[in-house]
Amino acid sequence: MTPRHGSHKEDGLGEPEPRLRCHAMLYDVLVIKGGEGELRFTIERDAPLSEGDTFEQNAEPYRVLSVEVGHGPFAATVIAEWLGG
């Protein structure tokens, strides 16, 4: 029997079939807390953030204050503070 395309079985030559590689992206709501209220943005991440993490968004440094459960298409709501200035 011939393996189907994309299966993990070997072909007749003993070589594994090529596999498609997938890179999942996470979409979060970023909430920046500041003296003048909140700013909200949608951000794209390749890994989840945790409380205390620091990261850059548009060349600006931020620290994660908390991470809340996301809703709809968003993986999480990230509450952060700006570290610049």
N, C-alpha and C positions, 0 to 999 in steps of 0.2 A: 504494500500500500504506500502511496506517495504522500508525504506529509503536506498539510495545507500551508500556504504562504503565511508567515508570521508565527508558525509554531516553533517550539523550542527543540524540535527533533533535528537530527542531523540529516543532510542530504545523502545521496548515494555515494559521495566521495569521502564521507567521514568528516566533513567540515560543517560547523553549525551554520544555520541560516542566519542572515543578518536580521537584527531587531531594530525596530524604530525606537529612538530615544525621545523621551518626553520630559520637558522641564516645566513643572507646575509653578505658577505664580500665585501669590496671595494678594488680595486686594483688601486694604484696611482703611478705616476712617481714622485720620490723624486729627486729634483735638489738641490745640496748643493753648495752654492756660497762661494768661498774662494779666498784667495790671489793668488792661483795658478790655477785659472780657475774654472770649474764646474765638479762635480761628479754626475753621474746619477744612480739611483737605482730604482728597482720596489719594492714597499712596499705593505703590506696587512694590511688593517685597518678594524675595526668593526664599526667605526663611522667617519663621515667626519671631516676634520680639517678646521679651520678658521684662518684668519690672526691674529697674536699675540699669538696663542696657543703654548704651549711648549709640547714636547713629547720626548720619548726615542725610539731609533732604535738601536738594537744591543748594548744595555747598554750605548749608547752615547746620550747626551742631545742636542736637537735642538729647534729652535724657527721658527715658520712659518712667512715668510716675505710677501708672497702672495699666492693665490690659483687661478690657471687658469683653464679654462674649459678643460676637458680631451678629448681624441679622441681615436677611436678604442675601445679596451677593458678596457681602463683606465677611472676611474671616474673623475680624476683631475690630474693636474700637480702642485705639491706642491714645491714652492721655499722656501728654509729654510737656516738658518745659524747654524753652529755648535757652541754650547755654552761651549764646553770643553776647558780646557787649558787657 
